[in-house]
Amino acid sequence: MNNTYIYILTAAAVTYLIRVLPLTLIRKPIQNKFIKSFLYYVPYITLAVMTFPAIIETTQNPLAGVIALVLGIVFSYFGLGLFPVACICCASVFLSELFLK
């Protein structure tokens, strides 16, 4: 059998096990506050770990990415939604790269 099929089958088995094992092993509601808190924040941490390096590395000048990151954090802290913050960050990268050459 071709190695590609072995890789695909392995990935499918691992993905299936990751989704099925918690359903079969954990039948009662989770009472531990630490585990509940951990499971609550895992998606946010994963998203941050995946996007943070990309914010700085995808721009031509890393300083433009840092400026966009800071502006995004500030404007989202003050309650702006996802779309306005994304537009502000994109505009800041555009303007920063225009002036930071």
C-alpha positions as a printed Julia matrix, in Angstrom:
101×3 Matrix{Float64}:
   0.0    0.0    0.0
   1.19   3.51  -0.8
   2.63   5.58   2.09
   0.13   8.36   1.39
  -2.77   6.08   2.27
  -1.07   5.03   5.51
  -0.64   8.69   6.47
  -4.27   9.47   5.66
  -5.53   6.46   7.64
  -3.32   7.35  10.61
  -4.56  10.95  10.6
  -8.17   9.76  10.36
  -7.72   7.29  13.23
  -6.07   9.87  15.48
  -8.76  12.45  14.7
 -11.49   9.9   15.39
  -9.92   8.8   18.68
  -9.51  12.39  19.87
 -13.24  12.97  19.37
 -14.55   9.61  20.6
 -12.4    8.91  23.67
 -13.73  11.81  25.76
 -17.3   10.76  24.96
 -16.67   7.19  26.06
 -14.4    7.79  29.05
 -16.06  10.81  30.65
 -19.68  10.05  31.38
 -20.31  12.29  34.4
 -20.24  16.1   34.39
 -16.82  17.52  35.23
 -16.82  18.97  38.75
 -13.17  20.01  39.08
 -12.89  23.81  38.71
  -9.34  23.63  37.37
 -10.22  21.18  34.58
 -13.38  23.13  33.69
 -11.39  26.35  33.51
  -8.67  24.66  31.46
 -11.17  23.27  28.96
 -12.92  26.64  28.74
  -9.74  28.54  27.78
  -8.13  25.96  25.46
  -9.8   27.29  22.26
  -8.74  30.87  23.02
  -5.16  29.84  23.77
  -4.97  27.72  20.63
  -6.24  30.57  18.49
  -3.78  33.0   20.06
  -0.84  30.64  19.57
  -1.75  30.13  15.92
  -2.38  33.79  15.04
   0.18  35.72  17.08
   3.29  34.72  15.08
   1.41  35.22  11.82
   0.51  38.8   12.75
   4.17  39.78  13.02
   5.72  37.55  10.35
   3.33  38.11   7.42
   3.98  41.81   7.05
   6.99  43.09   5.14
   8.09  45.05   8.17
   7.57  43.33  11.56
   7.01  46.73  13.18
   3.87  47.16  11.05
   2.55  43.89  12.47
   3.31  44.98  16.02
   1.53  48.3   15.44
  -1.53  46.47  14.08
  -1.48  44.08  17.04
  -1.36  46.91  19.58
  -4.12  48.85  17.8
  -6.25  45.71  17.58
  -5.88  45.04  21.3
  -6.66  48.66  22.21
  -9.73  49.0   20.0
 -11.13  45.62  20.97
 -10.6   46.49  24.64
 -12.81  49.54  24.16
 -15.62  47.41  22.76
 -15.31  47.59  18.99
 -16.47  44.5   17.13
 -14.44  42.09  15.07
 -15.06  43.71  11.68
 -14.12  47.3   12.67
 -11.02  46.06  14.52
  -9.97  44.0   11.5
 -10.44  47.02   9.21
  -8.41  49.23  11.54
  -5.62  46.65  11.73
  -5.51  46.23   7.95
  -5.43  49.99   7.43
  -2.7   50.38  10.04
  -0.54  47.75   8.34
  -1.08  49.41   4.98
  -0.18  52.86   6.28
   2.7   51.6    8.41
   4.31  49.79   5.5
   3.82  52.85   3.33
   5.65  55.13   5.78
   8.19  52.7    7.28
  10.1   51.93   4.09
